[in-house]
């Protein structure tokens, strides 16, 4: 349940839990990490800026989900040959991890002179990684896969760029993880609301008895720039295109010094959350595009927030 201060997410006292000083190779930032539980071990894939301003993806492991040890070498760096090399030339960013059978599917943003696309990779052991396909054209970001199929098809939430329907969350389907379609918008920013400027999927959706819990980010433009916060929505278990509730309130905003000030100030940005057997969820977020932070929340509280105090899904 919410803490004595009313906060629905209880931040770890040890935040930030990972910084560039923990990385055994030169990087300037550690942020926007996907996290998954593999057996009894937490595995984190995190984004880091190099000193040339471009990004790579590193790997860290933890036995408690709080204290992480970084692998000596990066996990994904821009490809050096073939189609992926052309579309990853400016860097790889913001990984999400989705457990699917024996595989762990990884989506990440691929930047190049042609724009930003989303790539899909696969690993079974976090020792080797296999690139599968680039699964969008240009100007897409923030793809999360549902960890179960619906009606025999894979399902994803994504966030295309459009000046007509700006920065909204869409749903798409695929028979094979490579070819996607049957797309439609399911959530939009809400005018003069904390997520008025744009929204985007965050962590891999979490299955609950009431529906799929979607932790997303929302952005509000202020006189001092944009503020990135986190929110939650609940999708129908059998038809995830159907929104059961979008919480009117945000669940996390920049407050700690390392969230308010950094490479990009006033940012909390989530790419990973791990549900636990005790009904809590470990939520991970990048602070100011500089460090990694974490905290816990009650899954029941997050679901209740979606259902008891909703705002319209389509703004």
N, C-alpha and C positions, 0 to 999 in steps of 0.2 A: 504494500500500500504506500501512498505518498508519505514522504518524510514529515517530520514535525514542522519544517519550514514551508510545507505545502508543495515542495518540488516533487514532480512525479518521477523524475530520474535522480537517483542519488549518485553524485559524482564520487569517484574514488579519491580518497585522501592523498593518494600517491600520484595524482595527475600532475604534469603530463606523464603518461606511462611509457612513452618512447620518444626520444629526440634524436637529432643528428649525432649527438655525442655517443649514442649507443650503437652506431653503425660503424663497422670496421673497414669501411672504404669511404672515400671523400664524397659527401653529399651536403647540401645546404638545408634541406627540409625533410621531414618525415610526416606524412599526412594521408588522409583519404584512403583508408585501408579496408579491404575485405577480410573477414575473419570467419573461420569455420572450425568445428571440432572434428578432429580425425582420431577416432578411438578416444583415448583419454587426453589427447594433446590438442591445445589450441594452436591453429596455424593462421598467421597474419600475412597477407600480401599488402605491402604499403608502397605508396608513391613517394619518390624523392626527386627534388630538383638537383640537377648537377650545376656546377658553377657556370656552364654555358646557358643556363636557363631552361634546358630541356629535361624531360623527366624519364625515369626508369622505375622499375618495380622490384622491390626487395622482399625478402622473406624472413619472418621471425617465428619462433615457437615458444610456447609457454605451457607449464603444467597447471597453472591456476587461472589463466586468462587475464592476469594483471601484470606479472613480471615476465617480460619477453626477452629472449636472446636472439640476436640477429645472425643469420647465416653469413659466412664470410664473403659470399659472392652474390650479386644481384640475381633475381630469379627470371625476370624478363627484361631484356634490353631491345632496342629497335632492331628488327631483322636486317641482315646484311645482304640478302639476295632474294630475288623473286618478287612476287606481287606484294607481299607484306612489307618488303623493304621500301617500296615506292610509297606506301601509305603510312609507314611508321617513321618516316625520315625526321620528323620534328619531335618524336617522343611517344612514349606509352604512359597512360595515366589512369587513375581511379579504378582499380580492379574490384570486381565483385566475384564472390565464390558461391557456386550453387552445387550442393551435393545431389547427384543423380545416379542411383544405382551404385556401382563400384567406382564411378568417375566423380571428379570434381571439375565442374565446368567454370571457366573463368571468362568473364567479359571485361573488356578494357577499351578505353578510348585510344584511337590511333590518329596522331596528328601528322599532317604533311602539307606541302604547298597546295594540295587539292582540297584542304579542309579537314574536318574531324569526322572520322567514321568509328564504328564499333567493331572490334575483332572478338572472335570466340576461340578459346584454347581449351585444352583438356589435360588433366593430369590424374594419375591414380595414387601417386606417392609423394608429390611435391619435391621430387628429385629431378624428374624429367617432365618437360612440357611439350605438348604437340599443338601447333596452331591448326585450327580447323578451317576457318573461313572468315572473311570480312562480311558481316551480316547486315550492314546498312550501306546506303550511299552516303554522300557528304552531308554534314550538318545534322548529325544525330549524336546524342550523348546519353549517359546514365541508363544503360539497359540492365535490368535485373530479370533473371529467369525464375519462374516458379519451379520448385523442386519436384513437382508431380505433373504428369500430363492431364489434360482435360479433354475428354472425348477422343482420345487417341492422338492428340496433338500437343506439342510443346507450346508453352505460353510465356510471353514476356511483357513487361512494361517498358516503355521507352519514352524518349523525350526529343522529338524533332524540333527544329527551329522554324518558326514561321512568323512573319510580321502581321498576318491576318489573325491567327489564333496563337498568340505568343506563348512559347515555353510551357506547354501543357503535357499531361501524362496520357499516353496512348497505350492500347493493348494490341498485340499482334500474335499470330499463331503460325506454327510450322509443323510439317510432317517429319522433318529430318534435321532440325536445328540450323539448316543452311538457308533454306528458302522460306521467306516469311511473308505473310499477307493477312487478308481478312481484318485489316486494321481499322480501329476507330478510337476516337477520343473518349476518355472515361473521367478525367479530372482536369479542371482548369483553374488558373489563379482567380482569386476573388477580389473585386475592385475595392480599393482602399481598405485592405485587410493585411495581416502580417505577411501573407504570401502573394501580395498583389502583383509583383513584377514577374515572377516565374516560379514554377514548381518542377520537381524532377524526382524520379524514383531514387531510393537510397539503398537500403539493405535488401537482401534476398527475402521475399515475403515469408512470414512465419505462420504455419498452420495452427489454428486454434479451433476449439469446438464451435465457436460462433462464426468463424470465417478466416480468411487470409489477412493477417496484419501487415500493413504496408507502412514502413517508416520512410517518410519522404522529406525532402528539403523544400523550404519556401523562402522567397527573397522579397524584401521590401526596400524600396529606394528612398533614402533620406537625403537631407541637405549635406550630410557627411559621407555619402556613398551608400552602397548596398549593405544590408544586414541579412546574413544567412541564419535561418533557424530550422528546427526540426518539427515535423508534425506527424500525425498518424491517420490512417484510413483503414477501413475494414471492407474486404471484398468477399462476395458470396463464394462459399467453398466449391460449389458445383458449376458456377458461372462467374468466374472472376471479373468479367466485364461489368458485372452488376455491383455497384457500390452500396454497401449497407449503411455506411456512415463515414463522414470526414470530420474529425474533431475540429471544433471552431477555434480552440486554443492551441498555441504551440506547446510542445513538450520540453523544448530546450532552446535556450538562446545564449549568445556569447555573454559571459559574465566574468569568468576567471581572466587574470591578466594575459595568459597565453592564448586566450580565445579572442580577446578584444584587440590585442596588438600583435603584429607579426608580419609575415610576407604579404598577406591580404587581411586587413584588420576586420574585426566583427564577423567572424565566420565560425559556425559549427557545421560540419558537413559529414554525413554518415554514409558509409559504403558497406557496413557489416554489423550484424547482430547475431548473437548465439542464444537460442532458447535453452533453458535448463530444466531438469526434471522436477525442480521444486516450484515451478510456476513463475520463475523470474526470467528475465532476459538480460544478458550482458550486451550493452549498446556501446559501440565504438565510434568516435568521431574525430575528424581532423580539427585542430584548433588554429584558426588564423592561417591556414595553409602552411603551418610551420611544425607542429608537433601532433602526436597522437594522444587522445584522452579516452577515458572510459567511465562507465557507470552502470548501475543496475536499475531495473524497474520491474514492477509487477505486470505480467502480461494481462491479467484480469483488469487492472486499473487502466491500461491502455485501451483495451477493448471497450470498457465501460465509457471511457471518454469519447470514443467514436460514436457510441450509440445514444448516450445521454445528452450530449451537447453538440449536435452536428451542425455543420453549415452546408449549403448546397454543393454537390460535387462538381457541378459545371459552372460555378461562380455566380 
